[in-house]
Amino acid sequence: MLDPMSKSLLERRLTEVGDRLKALREELGVVDEQLAAFVDTADDARLRALVSETPLAGREHTEARRHADAMARHRGDLAIEVERLERSQDDLLDRLVAEAR
């Protein structure tokens, strides 16, 4: 059985993890929208580069692709952090339930 101090610490940690998860999920939604825009821009730049066959268009495509790739990496990092926090939250809930018995 949990003493009141341990239960309080677990509950506080659960609240902190929950708050962080909420913020990360919101950020992930924003990043998804930004990523879609970057990918569209890169696709458009790729088509312009193919049609125009100029060095400038090629550089614009390369730059747009870099931005899209960087945003994709950032999105992946956020998704990993969300998964890590979800596991942490599950572990804390399991401990809280197990100790309450």
HUURLIN-V424997 format. One record per helix or strand of 3 or more residues. SS is the DSSP state (alpha for helix, beta for strand). FROM is the first residue (numbers start at 0). LEN is the number of residues. If there is no record, write none. Layout:
ss/from/len
SS/FROM/LEN
SS/FROM/LEN
//
This chain:
ss/from/len
alpha/3/49
alpha/54/46
//
